[in-house]
Every structure is written in structure tokens, then in C-alpha cells.
Amino acid sequence: MPGTDWVHLNDDVLLEKKIRQLGLTLDGSGLEPLVRQLYDELSARGLAFPPPCYVGDEWFVPVGVPIIFIPFFLVHDRLRKLERAQMLEVEGETPEWFMRLMRHEAAHAYSYAYQLYKKRRWQQTFGLASTEETPFYRPRPYSRSYVVHLEDWYAQSHPDEDFAETFAVWLTPGLDWRTRYRGWKALQKLEYVDELMTSLAGRPPVHQPAYNVADLDCLNVKLKTYYRQKRKLYEDTYPDFYDNDLRQLFAAGPELAHRVKAAAYLRQHKGVLLNAVDRWTNERRYRVNKLLSRLRERCDQLDLYVDPADPACAVQLASYLTTLVMNYLFTGKFKRTK
């Protein structure tokens, strides 16, 4: 990749760079074969439109424009390292994860390229694309009306996402979706997508508006600004009413010699707690870590202690964190006020 002098900069210096100054391109990068894989998967289904792909600030397809933007931090290992340092994880970092996201975004591109969302049967199957989008939704984890592809039962968030997730499952090579979703209402959606895509085989797009990628430029920002804004999306106010919960979990003052500070206990078990909560909620590790950090700070301020030999403590703590995160997923708040 041309112009990679920035690769050897430390984080503080690199964060002062604008993303567009890094000279990132998909051509010649490790992502190029994966983009080709998407095109091959579409071609294997008889579909003739390979959505153009560009480097962007996140995974997205512009409204009405059938092109795919791929996050810049996936283009180079140095940027993946920075992303992990800043956000604790790298969305789409493995080939399998990357392709799941690509199939999802390809669905949005096809929806626009062939104006699928305007079809009456599409609307009867998935709903109206004009449905208002909200940052939070109330998923039903055990619903069989939706496929399960990306985390957080994303198909349930909006009709557009329901279609995109269904398309992605349909497109996945080697997945026997008829068997996987046998007995599910979601199977009807998959069969409709199969019928719809078969009807599009070999056909060129009906909607390819003229666009200039420069007009969609989202990279004219410093890395430090990008991460400040990104982290802000995962930050929430931390009200004092968590104090009662913490006092139930932990004790005030080192009444017994074998007790340790609760803050130290949380710090020591941070990795285990993050993995446990992330596994069962699929919430972003950054958000869970942020919540854990605030709990740790508050425990320190309240001078709370814990018996590290008490096996019930770890279980109760993991359950408590999971409850807070699930509340956030369903309501947009870690905890409802009473």
C-alpha cells in the first residue's frame, strides 16, 4: 500500500493524522480477496451486479446508493491494532466475520439497485422501508419469525435489516437454510428471497444513480476526533442509584482480614467478566468495559470490600452485569429509574 510511513508512528502521533491522509485503498490490500469472494458468491447465484466497494469510516451503504463502504481500520494491521486499543475489539476482523457483514451490506445494495423495497410483496413480507428507525429496539431472542445472522437479533430492528439479514443467510455458501430454519416462520421469508433473487438472475440493476465517492467523503477527520466521537456513542451517564446495588453485592469496610477491595477484585476479574457478559449479550466489549470501569471507580469511592473466596460473588456479579447490559439492549438505559 503506497504511503505507509505512518505505520511506525506511535498511537499519540498517529491519532493526529486525518484518515484520508493515510492513503488507504482496497486495491492490493488483504481485503481485496474477500471482496472478490462476495462477488463470486453473488455470481454463483446468477446475480450480475457486484456492488462497488470503498473505504469508509464504518460499515454502511448510503441511502439510495448501491455501494458498500468498508471500515478503514480493517485495511491495515496497524489500524486494526489502533482500533483494538481504542475500542477493545475490531468489528469484522476475521474473514468469517467480515463476510457475514459483507453479505448483509450487499443486501442493502441490492435493495437499492433493484428497488426491491418498493415491491408490494417485499413490503408484505418485511414491512415498510419507510418505518422510522430508532437507535434502540426490543428484540425477542426466541422469536422464530426472523433469521439469526448478526449479533443482537439485528433482523428485528427494522424491515430493511430484516431483509438484509434474510438475504445474508440465503447467500451464505454451504448453509442449508431450509433445514436450519425448518418450522420457523422465517423460512417463508427465505423462500421469498430465493424466489426474488432467482427472478433477478442475469439482470442489470434498474437503479444506479450517478455518484461521486468524494461527495460521500467521511474520512476527512482526524483519527483522534473519530475515536472521540465513536467512544461517545458508547458512553452513558452513571447515576448514583447504582450505589444500592453495589452495597448489596459488596460490603463496606474491611471487617475481616481476608477481604479485599471490591475495586481490586473487579480489576483482577475484568477479563473473565468481559468474556462472560459479551458471550451472553453480544454487547460491544467497549461498552461493557466502560460500565465495569465505572462500577470499579464507584466501589473505590464507597470503600467496598469482598471476600474473594466466596464463589457466589463471581456468579452474582456476572448476573448483575448481564442484567444491566440486557436492560441497555432493550431500553437504551443500563437501568430504569424507579
N, C-alpha and C positions, 0 to 999 in steps of 0.2 A: 504494500500500500504506500503510495507516494506521500512524502511529507510527514514522516512519523518521528520527527525529532522529539516530540512531546512524550513519547513512550517512556523515556527515562527520567522525566520530571517527577519530583515528589508530589504528594497529593495537594499540598497547600499551593504550590506553583501551578499545577495542572488545573486546579479549580478556578484559577483566574482566566483561563482560556475560554473563548467562546466556542461552542460546539462546532459551528461551521468552519472555524479556523483549523480544525483537526484534519480536514481533507478526507472525510470518510466516504466510502463508496462500497456498494455491494459487489461490484465487479472485482474479481480477484480475491475476495475475502473468503473466509471459511463458511460464510452463509450462502454463497453462490450455489453450491451443490444442493443445498436444502431448498432453495427457491426452485431450482430445476426439478427437484423431486416433486414439489407441488404441481408444477406444470405437467410432469409425467403422469401423476395421479389423475389429473383432470383429463388429459388426453386418453388415458386408458378407459375412461368412462365415455369417450366420444365427444367430450366438450372441447370446443375450438377456441375458447378465449382464455389466454394466460394473463391474468391481471398484472399490469406493470407494478414493480416494487421499488420503493425508495427508502432512504434513510430518514427517519423522523425522530421525534422525542419520545414516542410511545407507540404501542400497538394501536393502529386505528385506520379506518377507511373514511375519508372525508364524505360528508353527507352529499349524496347525489353524484359522486365522482368515483368510478370503479377502479381505484388504485389502492395499493396497500403500502402503508408506512410501517417500517420495522424499527424498533428502538436502536438508537445509535450505540448504546453501551454493549450490544451484542456483536458489534462489528469487529472489535479488537479485544484481546485478552486483557490488556492494560485497563481498558474501560470497564470490563467485567469486574476486575479486581476493585476498581474505584466504586462501582455500583454496590458491590457486596459490602465494602467498608462503610458506605453511606446508608444503605438500606437493609443490610443483613441478608439479602437474597438477590438473585438475578432472574427476573421473570423470563422464561424461555431459554435458560442456559443449556439444557441438554437437548440433543437432537429430537428426542421423543416429545418433550415439552414444546419445543419450537414448532414442530409440525402440527401439534394439536392447535396451537394458536394460529398458525398459517391457514389451516383448513377452516377455522372459524372466520377469519378475516376474508378469506376467499369467498365465503358465502355472502358476506355483505357486498363485496364487489360484484358478484353475480346478480344479486338482488337489484342493484342499481343498473348494471349493464343491460339486463333484460327486463327491467321494470316489473319484476316479479311481484313486488308488494302491492301493485295496483290490480292484480288479478283477483277476481271475486272469490275463487276457491282458496287462494292463498289467504285471503282475509278471513274466510270461514274457518280455515284450519288453524291459523296462528293468531288472528286478531288484526286490528288496525295498526299499521306502522305509525300513524299519527298519534297513537296513545302517548300521553305525556310521560316522559321519562323522569324518574326520581332517583336520587342517589342511594336510596335505601328501599328495600323490598322485603316482604315477609315470605321467605321460602318455606316450602313444605318438604322436608327431607325425604319423606316416604311416599311422595306422590308418584304415581306411575303414568301421569299424563305428559311427562316431559322426559327427554333423554338426559343422561348424565355424562357430560364431556369435560368441561372446565370445572374448576372448583366453585364452591358456594352456590351450587344448583343454579348456575347462571342462566339456564334456559328459562327460568321462571321470572326473570327480571323484566322482560319486555317482549312483545311479539317479534320484533326484529331479532332479538337474541335467541328466542325460541327457534326461529327458522335457522339461524346461523349454527346453533348447536346441533340441530337435527341434520342439517347439511353436512356438518363436520363428521358426525357419526356415520352417515351414509357414505362419505368419501373415504373413510379410513380403510386402507388396504388390509385384507385378511380378517376383518371384523365381520362375523356372521351376525349382523344386526337383527335379522329375523328371529334367530334363536335367542340372542341376548335379550330382546325385548318382547319375546312371546308372552302373551297375556297382558301386556301393557297397552294402555290407550295410546301411548307414544308411538306404537308400531304403526298406527294409522297415519301419523304424520310422516314417518319414514317411508311408508309406501307411497304417499303422495309426492314426496320429494323425489323418489325413484322414478315415478311416472313423469313428473315435471321435468327432471333433468334429461330423461330419455327423449322427451319431445324437443329438447334444445340441442341434441347431438348434431354436430357439424354446422350449426347455425352461428353466424356472426352476431355480435352484440347489436342491439337496436338503439342503444343509448351510450355514446362515447363523446361526451362534451369536450370541447377544446379546453385544455387547462395548461397552466404553466406552473411547474413544481415550485418555482421561485415565489409564486403568489401564495403558496401554502407553506412557505418557509417557517419552520418552528424551531430552527436551530440557531437563530441569531441572538443567543443568550449565553451568558457565562455559565460554566458548569456550577459554580457556587450558587448562583441565582436559581438555576434549575433544581438543584437539590434542596435548597431552602424552601422553594415552593412545593416540591414533591413531599418533603417531610411534613410540611404544614397540613397536607391533606390527611395525614395520619395522626395528627395531634388533637387532643381534646382537653377541655378544662377538667380539672380534678377536684371536685367538691369535697368539703370536709366530712360529708356524711359517710364516707368510707371508713372513718375512724372507728365507728361502732363495730364494723365487720372485722377490722384488724384486731381490735381488742378481744373479740371472740376467738379469733384464730391464735392469737399470741397473748402472752402475759406481760404485765407491766412490772419492770424491775427484776433484777437477778435474785429471786428469792432462794433459789437453790444453786449450789456451786456448779452443777453440771449444765446449767442453762447457758445458751449463747445468745448473742444479739440476733434478733429476727432479721435485721438488715444483712448481717453477715451470712445467715442461713440462706436467704434468698439469693445472695450473690453466689454462694457456693453451688446452689442447685439450679442456677439460671439455665444452663444448657438442657437439663432434663425437663424442666418445666416448659421451656420454649418448644421443645420437640413434642411433648405430650399435648399441649394446647394446640399447636399447629396441626398435629395429626388429626385431631378430632373436630376441629373447627374450620381448617383451611384458611384461617385468617392470616393476613400478612405478618411475617415474623417481626417486621419493624414495629407494627402497632402493638403486638403482644409485648415486645421488649420494652416499648415506651411505657406501657401500663405497668409492667413489672418494675421498671426503674422508679416510677412514681410511688408505687407501693413500698419499695425499699427505702426511699427517702423519707416517706411518712413514718415508717416503722422506726427509723433512726430518730426522728423528731419526737416521737411518742415514747422513746426509750423502751421498746417492746423486746421481749425475750422469748425463746422457745427451747424446748427440750429436744435436741437433735436425735435422741434415741427413741422418740415416740413415733412409731410407724404411722399412726393415724394423722399426724401433722402433714406429711407429704401428700397423702390422699386428699385431705380436706382442702389443702392449698391448691392442688391441681384442679379439684372440682370447683372451687371458688373462682379461679381464673377462667376456667372454661365457661362458667355461667356468665361472667362479665362479658366475655368475648361474644358469646351467643346472643346476649342481650343487645350488644352493639350491632351484630349482623342483622337482627330482626327489627331493631328500633332506631338505630343510628346513635344510641347512647349506651355507654357501658352499664349504666344502672339508672332505672327510673327513679325520680324523686317520689317520695311517699306523701 
